[in-house]
Amino acid sequence: MGLRCPQSFVVDVFYDNGTEFIKFTNGKEITVDTAWRWEWERLLKYATNQ
């Protein structure tokens, strides 16, 4: 794991079969491409809701 930031919602960024994913503290994962397309508020809600 890389840089640690207080109150960060990101646990890890990783590759799987050539696709880059973001893993959040709530256990959810999303592709980086999808995260770029979503608005910030939608991504924050996804990253913080169980």
mmJSON file of the N, C-alpha and C atoms, coordinates in Angstrom:
{"data_MODEL":{"atom_site":{
"group_PDB":["ATOM","ATOM","ATOM","ATOM","ATOM","ATOM","ATOM","ATOM","ATOM","ATOM","ATOM","ATOM","ATOM","ATOM","ATOM","ATOM","ATOM","ATOM","ATOM","ATOM","ATOM","ATOM","ATOM","ATOM","ATOM","ATOM","ATOM","ATOM","ATOM","ATOM","ATOM","ATOM","ATOM","ATOM","ATOM","ATOM","ATOM","ATOM","ATOM","ATOM","ATOM","ATOM","ATOM","ATOM","ATOM","ATOM","ATOM","ATOM","ATOM","ATOM","ATOM","ATOM","ATOM","ATOM","ATOM","ATOM","ATOM","ATOM","ATOM","ATOM","ATOM","ATOM","ATOM","ATOM","ATOM","ATOM","ATOM","ATOM","ATOM","ATOM","ATOM","ATOM","ATOM","ATOM","ATOM","ATOM","ATOM","ATOM","ATOM","ATOM","ATOM","ATOM","ATOM","ATOM","ATOM","ATOM","ATOM","ATOM","ATOM","ATOM","ATOM","ATOM","ATOM","ATOM","ATOM","ATOM","ATOM","ATOM","ATOM","ATOM","ATOM","ATOM","ATOM","ATOM","ATOM","ATOM","ATOM","ATOM","ATOM","ATOM","ATOM","ATOM","ATOM","ATOM","ATOM","ATOM","ATOM","ATOM","ATOM","ATOM","ATOM","ATOM","ATOM","ATOM","ATOM","ATOM","ATOM","ATOM","ATOM","ATOM","ATOM","ATOM","ATOM","ATOM","ATOM","ATOM","ATOM","ATOM","ATOM","ATOM","ATOM","ATOM","ATOM","ATOM","ATOM","ATOM","ATOM","ATOM","ATOM","ATOM"],
"id":[1,2,3,4,5,6,7,8,9,10,11,12,13,14,15,16,17,18,19,20,21,22,23,24,25,26,27,28,29,30,31,32,33,34,35,36,37,38,39,40,41,42,43,44,45,46,47,48,49,50,51,52,53,54,55,56,57,58,59,60,61,62,63,64,65,66,67,68,69,70,71,72,73,74,75,76,77,78,79,80,81,82,83,84,85,86,87,88,89,90,91,92,93,94,95,96,97,98,99,100,101,102,103,104,105,106,107,108,109,110,111,112,113,114,115,116,117,118,119,120,121,122,123,124,125,126,127,128,129,130,131,132,133,134,135,136,137,138,139,140,141,142,143,144,145,146,147,148,149,150],
"type_symbol":["N","C","C","N","C","C","N","C","C","N","C","C","N","C","C","N","C","C","N","C","C","N","C","C","N","C","C","N","C","C","N","C","C","N","C","C","N","C","C","N","C","C","N","C","C","N","C","C","N","C","C","N","C","C","N","C","C","N","C","C","N","C","C","N","C","C","N","C","C","N","C","C","N","C","C","N","C","C","N","C","C","N","C","C","N","C","C","N","C","C","N","C","C","N","C","C","N","C","C","N","C","C","N","C","C","N","C","C","N","C","C","N","C","C","N","C","C","N","C","C","N","C","C","N","C","C","N","C","C","N","C","C","N","C","C","N","C","C","N","C","C","N","C","C","N","C","C","N","C","C"],
"label_atom_id":["N","CA","C","N","CA","C","N","CA","C","N","CA","C","N","CA","C","N","CA","C","N","CA","C","N","CA","C","N","CA","C","N","CA","C","N","CA","C","N","CA","C","N","CA","C","N","CA","C","N","CA","C","N","CA","C","N","CA","C","N","CA","C","N","CA","C","N","CA","C","N","CA","C","N","CA","C","N","CA","C","N","CA","C","N","CA","C","N","CA","C","N","CA","C","N","CA","C","N","CA","C","N","CA","C","N","CA","C","N","CA","C","N","CA","C","N","CA","C","N","CA","C","N","CA","C","N","CA","C","N","CA","C","N","CA","C","N","CA","C","N","CA","C","N","CA","C","N","CA","C","N","CA","C","N","CA","C","N","CA","C","N","CA","C","N","CA","C","N","CA","C","N","CA","C"],
"label_alt_id":[null,null,null,null,null,null,null,null,null,null,null,null,null,null,null,null,null,null,null,null,null,null,null,null,null,null,null,null,null,null,null,null,null,null,null,null,null,null,null,null,null,null,null,null,null,null,null,null,null,null,null,null,null,null,null,null,null,null,null,null,null,null,null,null,null,null,null,null,null,null,null,null,null,null,null,null,null,null,null,null,null,null,null,null,null,null,null,null,null,null,null,null,null,null,null,null,null,null,null,null,null,null,null,null,null,null,null,null,null,null,null,null,null,null,null,null,null,null,null,null,null,null,null,null,null,null,null,null,null,null,null,null,null,null,null,null,null,null,null,null,null,null,null,null,null,null,null,null,null,null],
"label_comp_id":["MET","MET","MET","GLY","GLY","GLY","LEU","LEU","LEU","ARG","ARG","ARG","CYS","CYS","CYS","PRO","PRO","PRO","GLN","GLN","GLN","SER","SER","SER","PHE","PHE","PHE","VAL","VAL","VAL","VAL","VAL","VAL","ASP","ASP","ASP","VAL","VAL","VAL","PHE","PHE","PHE","TYR","TYR","TYR","ASP","ASP","ASP","ASN","ASN","ASN","GLY","GLY","GLY","THR","THR","THR","GLU","GLU","GLU","PHE","PHE","PHE","ILE","ILE","ILE","LYS","LYS","LYS","PHE","PHE","PHE","THR","THR","THR","ASN","ASN","ASN","GLY","GLY","GLY","LYS","LYS","LYS","GLU","GLU","GLU","ILE","ILE","ILE","THR","THR","THR","VAL","VAL","VAL","ASP","ASP","ASP","THR","THR","THR","ALA","ALA","ALA","TRP","TRP","TRP","ARG","ARG","ARG","TRP","TRP","TRP","GLU","GLU","GLU","TRP","TRP","TRP","GLU","GLU","GLU","ARG","ARG","ARG","LEU","LEU","LEU","LEU","LEU","LEU","LYS","LYS","LYS","TYR","TYR","TYR","ALA","ALA","ALA","THR","THR","THR","ASN","ASN","ASN","GLN","GLN","GLN"],
"label_asym_id":["A","A","A","A","A","A","A","A","A","A","A","A","A","A","A","A","A","A","A","A","A","A","A","A","A","A","A","A","A","A","A","A","A","A","A","A","A","A","A","A","A","A","A","A","A","A","A","A","A","A","A","A","A","A","A","A","A","A","A","A","A","A","A","A","A","A","A","A","A","A","A","A","A","A","A","A","A","A","A","A","A","A","A","A","A","A","A","A","A","A","A","A","A","A","A","A","A","A","A","A","A","A","A","A","A","A","A","A","A","A","A","A","A","A","A","A","A","A","A","A","A","A","A","A","A","A","A","A","A","A","A","A","A","A","A","A","A","A","A","A","A","A","A","A","A","A","A","A","A","A"],
"label_entity_id":["1","1","1","1","1","1","1","1","1","1","1","1","1","1","1","1","1","1","1","1","1","1","1","1","1","1","1","1","1","1","1","1","1","1","1","1","1","1","1","1","1","1","1","1","1","1","1","1","1","1","1","1","1","1","1","1","1","1","1","1","1","1","1","1","1","1","1","1","1","1","1","1","1","1","1","1","1","1","1","1","1","1","1","1","1","1","1","1","1","1","1","1","1","1","1","1","1","1","1","1","1","1","1","1","1","1","1","1","1","1","1","1","1","1","1","1","1","1","1","1","1","1","1","1","1","1","1","1","1","1","1","1","1","1","1","1","1","1","1","1","1","1","1","1","1","1","1","1","1","1"],
"label_seq_id":[1,1,1,2,2,2,3,3,3,4,4,4,5,5,5,6,6,6,7,7,7,8,8,8,9,9,9,10,10,10,11,11,11,12,12,12,13,13,13,14,14,14,15,15,15,16,16,16,17,17,17,18,18,18,19,19,19,20,20,20,21,21,21,22,22,22,23,23,23,24,24,24,25,25,25,26,26,26,27,27,27,28,28,28,29,29,29,30,30,30,31,31,31,32,32,32,33,33,33,34,34,34,35,35,35,36,36,36,37,37,37,38,38,38,39,39,39,40,40,40,41,41,41,42,42,42,43,43,43,44,44,44,45,45,45,46,46,46,47,47,47,48,48,48,49,49,49,50,50,50],
"pdbx_PDB_ins_code":[null,null,null,null,null,null,null,null,null,null,null,null,null,null,null,null,null,null,null,null,null,null,null,null,null,null,null,null,null,null,null,null,null,null,null,null,null,null,null,null,null,null,null,null,null,null,null,null,null,null,null,null,null,null,null,null,null,null,null,null,null,null,null,null,null,null,null,null,null,null,null,null,null,null,null,null,null,null,null,null,null,null,null,null,null,null,null,null,null,null,null,null,null,null,null,null,null,null,null,null,null,null,null,null,null,null,null,null,null,null,null,null,null,null,null,null,null,null,null,null,null,null,null,null,null,null,null,null,null,null,null,null,null,null,null,null,null,null,null,null,null,null,null,null,null,null,null,null,null,null],
"Cartn_x":[0.837,0.0,0.881,0.372,1.162,0.932,0.705,0.559,-0.635,-0.452,-1.552,-2.027,-3.332,-3.924,-5.033,-5.061,-6.15,-7.496,-8.488,-9.85,-9.946,-9.022,-9.084,-10.067,-10.801,-11.755,-11.164,-9.969,-9.324,-8.367,-8.549,-7.668,-6.529,-6.853,-5.851,-6.305,-5.344,-5.587,-4.804,-5.482,-4.823,-5.284,-4.5,-4.828,-5.315,-6.318,-6.797,-7.116,-6.381,-6.566,-6.535,-5.611,-5.427,-6.371,-7.239,-8.174,-7.749,-7.751,-7.353,-8.586,-8.491,-9.59,-9.194,-10.196,-10.047,-10.817,-10.189,-10.867,-11.05,-12.283,-12.62,-12.667,-12.657,-12.672,-13.948,-15.035,-16.284,-16.289,-15.179,-15.072,-15.496,-16.112,-16.555,-15.375,-15.515,-14.502,-15.18,-14.415,-14.915,-13.743,-14.012,-12.925,-12.564,-11.311,-10.865,-11.605,-11.855,-12.597,-13.99,-14.682,-16.011,-15.93,-14.945,-14.773,-14.563,-13.829,-13.609,-14.906,-15.816,-17.067,-18.111,-18.07,-19.057,-18.751,-19.78,-19.593,-19.041,-18.343,-17.7,-18.685,-19.873,-20.85,-21.296,-21.487,-21.907,-20.801,-19.571,-18.445,-18.253,-18.387,-18.266,-19.354,-20.58,-21.674,-21.394,-20.912,-20.567,-19.461,-18.474,-17.309,-17.611,-18.663,-18.927,-20.135,-20.974,-22.15,-21.827,-22.36,-22.167,-23.113],
"Cartn_y":[-1.176,0.0,1.237,2.307,3.513,4.536,5.746,6.899,6.759,7.141,7.102,8.519,8.707,10.02,9.881,10.742,10.694,10.911,10.163,10.259,9.935,9.156,8.712,7.555,7.527,6.453,5.362,5.613,4.67,3.785,2.466,1.5,1.135,0.952,0.485,0.812,0.892,0.951,-0.209,-1.057,-2.272,-2.63,-3.483,-3.99,-5.424,-5.752,-7.121,-7.373,-8.279,-8.586,-7.335,-6.42,-5.226,-4.08,-4.227,-3.162,-2.609,-1.279,-0.627,-0.385,-0.792,-0.669,0.176,0.781,1.471,0.652,0.367,-0.329,0.66,0.762,1.708,1.03,1.832,1.308,0.54,0.769,0.034,-1.319,-1.673,-2.953,-2.93,-1.865,-1.772,-1.46,-1.869,-1.601,-0.982,-0.19,0.447,0.601,0.52,0.743,2.226,2.495,3.889,4.624,3.945,4.57,5.02,4.179,4.543,5.706,5.651,6.732,8.077,8.09,9.332,9.875,8.978,9.414,9.903,9.355,9.741,11.128,11.819,13.095,12.817,13.804,13.629,13.19,13.788,13.47,12.004,11.527,10.13,9.17,9.485,8.638,8.638,9.791,9.883,9.059,9.144,8.36,6.866,6.439,5.034,4.575,5.438,5.092,5.085,5.748,5.869,5.067,4.579,3.79,2.314,1.637,0.19,-0.459],
"Cartn_z":[0.0,0.0,0.0,-0.524,-0.671,0.414,0.001,0.873,1.811,3.067,4.042,4.329,4.257,4.49,5.529,6.524,7.505,6.813,7.233,6.72,5.231,4.731,3.344,3.222,2.132,1.893,1.007,0.457,-0.448,0.329,0.192,0.832,-0.106,-1.389,-2.346,-3.763,-4.653,-6.09,-6.668,-7.466,-7.941,-9.353,-9.993,-11.321,-11.209,-12.03,-12.14,-13.611,-14.233,-15.659,-16.535,-16.232,-17.046,-16.741,-15.761,-15.381,-14.032,-13.916,-12.669,-11.795,-10.538,-9.583,-8.383,-7.758,-6.477,-5.449,-4.324,-3.215,-2.079,-1.56,-0.515,0.854,1.902,3.267,3.588,2.858,3.092,2.379,1.707,1.028,-0.429,-0.874,-2.263,-3.173,-4.437,-5.452,-6.663,-7.414,-8.623,-9.581,-10.865,-11.817,-11.822,-12.12,-12.192,-13.311,-14.417,-15.518,-15.087,-14.335,-13.845,-12.861,-11.98,-10.999,-11.692,-12.779,-13.521,-14.118,-14.518,-15.147,-14.15,-12.943,-11.925,-11.379,-10.961,-10.261,-8.871,-8.287,-6.985,-5.918,-5.874,-4.839,-4.936,-6.147,-6.342,-5.901,-6.244,-5.847,-4.329,-3.707,-2.256,-1.573,-2.066,-1.486,-1.621,-2.774,-3.0,-2.06,-1.833,-1.02,0.481,0.894,2.332,2.802,1.899,2.288,2.318,3.307,3.414,2.445],
"occupancy":[1.0,1.0,1.0,1.0,1.0,1.0,1.0,1.0,1.0,1.0,1.0,1.0,1.0,1.0,1.0,1.0,1.0,1.0,1.0,1.0,1.0,1.0,1.0,1.0,1.0,1.0,1.0,1.0,1.0,1.0,1.0,1.0,1.0,1.0,1.0,1.0,1.0,1.0,1.0,1.0,1.0,1.0,1.0,1.0,1.0,1.0,1.0,1.0,1.0,1.0,1.0,1.0,1.0,1.0,1.0,1.0,1.0,1.0,1.0,1.0,1.0,1.0,1.0,1.0,1.0,1.0,1.0,1.0,1.0,1.0,1.0,1.0,1.0,1.0,1.0,1.0,1.0,1.0,1.0,1.0,1.0,1.0,1.0,1.0,1.0,1.0,1.0,1.0,1.0,1.0,1.0,1.0,1.0,1.0,1.0,1.0,1.0,1.0,1.0,1.0,1.0,1.0,1.0,1.0,1.0,1.0,1.0,1.0,1.0,1.0,1.0,1.0,1.0,1.0,1.0,1.0,1.0,1.0,1.0,1.0,1.0,1.0,1.0,1.0,1.0,1.0,1.0,1.0,1.0,1.0,1.0,1.0,1.0,1.0,1.0,1.0,1.0,1.0,1.0,1.0,1.0,1.0,1.0,1.0,1.0,1.0,1.0,1.0,1.0,1.0],
"B_iso_or_equiv":[0.0,0.0,0.0,0.0,0.0,0.0,0.0,0.0,0.0,0.0,0.0,0.0,0.0,0.0,0.0,0.0,0.0,0.0,0.0,0.0,0.0,0.0,0.0,0.0,0.0,0.0,0.0,0.0,0.0,0.0,0.0,0.0,0.0,0.0,0.0,0.0,0.0,0.0,0.0,0.0,0.0,0.0,0.0,0.0,0.0,0.0,0.0,0.0,0.0,0.0,0.0,0.0,0.0,0.0,0.0,0.0,0.0,0.0,0.0,0.0,0.0,0.0,0.0,0.0,0.0,0.0,0.0,0.0,0.0,0.0,0.0,0.0,0.0,0.0,0.0,0.0,0.0,0.0,0.0,0.0,0.0,0.0,0.0,0.0,0.0,0.0,0.0,0.0,0.0,0.0,0.0,0.0,0.0,0.0,0.0,0.0,0.0,0.0,0.0,0.0,0.0,0.0,0.0,0.0,0.0,0.0,0.0,0.0,0.0,0.0,0.0,0.0,0.0,0.0,0.0,0.0,0.0,0.0,0.0,0.0,0.0,0.0,0.0,0.0,0.0,0.0,0.0,0.0,0.0,0.0,0.0,0.0,0.0,0.0,0.0,0.0,0.0,0.0,0.0,0.0,0.0,0.0,0.0,0.0,0.0,0.0,0.0,0.0,0.0,0.0],
"pdbx_formal_charge":[null,null,null,null,null,null,null,null,null,null,null,null,null,null,null,null,null,null,null,null,null,null,null,null,null,null,null,null,null,null,null,null,null,null,null,null,null,null,null,null,null,null,null,null,null,null,null,null,null,null,null,null,null,null,null,null,null,null,null,null,null,null,null,null,null,null,null,null,null,null,null,null,null,null,null,null,null,null,null,null,null,null,null,null,null,null,null,null,null,null,null,null,null,null,null,null,null,null,null,null,null,null,null,null,null,null,null,null,null,null,null,null,null,null,null,null,null,null,null,null,null,null,null,null,null,null,null,null,null,null,null,null,null,null,null,null,null,null,null,null,null,null,null,null,null,null,null,null,null,null],
"auth_seq_id":[1,1,1,2,2,2,3,3,3,4,4,4,5,5,5,6,6,6,7,7,7,8,8,8,9,9,9,10,10,10,11,11,11,12,12,12,13,13,13,14,14,14,15,15,15,16,16,16,17,17,17,18,18,18,19,19,19,20,20,20,21,21,21,22,22,22,23,23,23,24,24,24,25,25,25,26,26,26,27,27,27,28,28,28,29,29,29,30,30,30,31,31,31,32,32,32,33,33,33,34,34,34,35,35,35,36,36,36,37,37,37,38,38,38,39,39,39,40,40,40,41,41,41,42,42,42,43,43,43,44,44,44,45,45,45,46,46,46,47,47,47,48,48,48,49,49,49,50,50,50],
"auth_comp_id":["MET","MET","MET","GLY","GLY","GLY","LEU","LEU","LEU","ARG","ARG","ARG","CYS","CYS","CYS","PRO","PRO","PRO","GLN","GLN","GLN","SER","SER","SER","PHE","PHE","PHE","VAL","VAL","VAL","VAL","VAL","VAL","ASP","ASP","ASP","VAL","VAL","VAL","PHE","PHE","PHE","TYR","TYR","TYR","ASP","ASP","ASP","ASN","ASN","ASN","GLY","GLY","GLY","THR","THR","THR","GLU","GLU","GLU","PHE","PHE","PHE","ILE","ILE","ILE","LYS","LYS","LYS","PHE","PHE","PHE","THR","THR","THR","ASN","ASN","ASN","GLY","GLY","GLY","LYS","LYS","LYS","GLU","GLU","GLU","ILE","ILE","ILE","THR","THR","THR","VAL","VAL","VAL","ASP","ASP","ASP","THR","THR","THR","ALA","ALA","ALA","TRP","TRP","TRP","ARG","ARG","ARG","TRP","TRP","TRP","GLU","GLU","GLU","TRP","TRP","TRP","GLU","GLU","GLU","ARG","ARG","ARG","LEU","LEU","LEU","LEU","LEU","LEU","LYS","LYS","LYS","TYR","TYR","TYR","ALA","ALA","ALA","THR","THR","THR","ASN","ASN","ASN","GLN","GLN","GLN"],
"auth_asym_id":["A","A","A","A","A","A","A","A","A","A","A","A","A","A","A","A","A","A","A","A","A","A","A","A","A","A","A","A","A","A","A","A","A","A","A","A","A","A","A","A","A","A","A","A","A","A","A","A","A","A","A","A","A","A","A","A","A","A","A","A","A","A","A","A","A","A","A","A","A","A","A","A","A","A","A","A","A","A","A","A","A","A","A","A","A","A","A","A","A","A","A","A","A","A","A","A","A","A","A","A","A","A","A","A","A","A","A","A","A","A","A","A","A","A","A","A","A","A","A","A","A","A","A","A","A","A","A","A","A","A","A","A","A","A","A","A","A","A","A","A","A","A","A","A","A","A","A","A","A","A"],
"auth_atom_id":["N","CA","C","N","CA","C","N","CA","C","N","CA","C","N","CA","C","N","CA","C","N","CA","C","N","CA","C","N","CA","C","N","CA","C","N","CA","C","N","CA","C","N","CA","C","N","CA","C","N","CA","C","N","CA","C","N","CA","C","N","CA","C","N","CA","C","N","CA","C","N","CA","C","N","CA","C","N","CA","C","N","CA","C","N","CA","C","N","CA","C","N","CA","C","N","CA","C","N","CA","C","N","CA","C","N","CA","C","N","CA","C","N","CA","C","N","CA","C","N","CA","C","N","CA","C","N","CA","C","N","CA","C","N","CA","C","N","CA","C","N","CA","C","N","CA","C","N","CA","C","N","CA","C","N","CA","C","N","CA","C","N","CA","C","N","CA","C","N","CA","C","N","CA","C"],
"pdbx_PDB_model_num":[1,1,1,1,1,1,1,1,1,1,1,1,1,1,1,1,1,1,1,1,1,1,1,1,1,1,1,1,1,1,1,1,1,1,1,1,1,1,1,1,1,1,1,1,1,1,1,1,1,1,1,1,1,1,1,1,1,1,1,1,1,1,1,1,1,1,1,1,1,1,1,1,1,1,1,1,1,1,1,1,1,1,1,1,1,1,1,1,1,1,1,1,1,1,1,1,1,1,1,1,1,1,1,1,1,1,1,1,1,1,1,1,1,1,1,1,1,1,1,1,1,1,1,1,1,1,1,1,1,1,1,1,1,1,1,1,1,1,1,1,1,1,1,1,1,1,1,1,1,1]
}}}
